Amino acid sequence: MIVKRRRIEGTLEVSTAVTSGLANLHGANSSNKSLKMVSGAFYLPKDNEKKPQGEDAHFICSEEHTIGLADGVGGWAKDGVDAGEYARELMNNSVIAIHNEPKGAIDLKRVLTEAYSNTKAEGSSTACIITLTGNWVHAVNLGDSGFMVFRDKKLRYQSPVQQHKFNVPYQLGNYESSDRPASAKAKYLYSQNFDSQELKVAVEPGDIIVAGTDGLLDNMYATEIEEILKQYVTIEGVQPQQLSWTIAELALYNSLDKYAHTPFAEASRLAGKRRRGGKIDDITVIVGHIVTENQV
């Protein structure tokens, strides 16, 4: 079971999110050790009585070592559309598409294309899906949601942002000018043993993936997450659920700080805007911990 928590009048409500029931995937590994990704998620929707679920959505397919998140584009609210419905339907359809993939060969572009084709709700959203196959991490990302990969509590990789212009991300949707899955960046991650055709590197036990919507990425720098990892990643191990909670709480704190130095404020200045502090938004954080198959 995956737990999703959201703040309601100062308390935390626990509800069930989507899980899958497929067999584990294994792949070749340079150390001959099968790896798995143990994940946990935390969700803080911004206060809005009309949209208590917020506009973010996410899933964790534990047995398939696959995680995903989407951020419904808030601009639809002026037209009376809840883009969160689009994001939730897109993520549910992504889980269904993952079930349709051959075992051991999840094609994330195909997953996103199928999910997009079957999503009929109004609105639009970003999308980011990440999977572990063997000792490779593969991701497809469209828009300004994204992820970071940490090794030894240091940032190793951060996915690029896709925006048409400042604060206008690439987005999937059912209108003529929306982006399509073909616009998504799909690549293998890391850079130890890469060839000229794919950017890829073997994932090591202990690596940590932090994925988030822009509610996280607009309000926290990678260096701030590194500081959290120094405190909460110990020799006793990693608790992805607790870690995602801690990261989300700091992102929330920064979002409410009118004077904080944040990625969003920095991007605003670069775009010629006058903006200080954080950006109040829904905040979704998923933490994936790469471990060997025999680790609990």
Secondary structure, DSSP 8 states (H G I E B T S, - for coil): --EEEEEETTEEEEEE-------------TTS--EEEEEEEEEE----TT-TT-SEEEEEEGGGTEEEEEEB-GGGGGGT--HHHHHHHHHHHHHHHHHTS-TT---HHHHHHHHHHT---SSEE-EEEEEEETTEEEEEEESS-EEEEEETTEEEEE----EEETTEE--EESSTTSB-GGGSEEEE---SS--SS-------TT-EEEEE-HHHHTT--HHHHHHHHHHH-BTTB--HHHHHHHHHHHHHHHHH-TT---HHHHHHHHTT----S-----EEEEEEEEEETT--
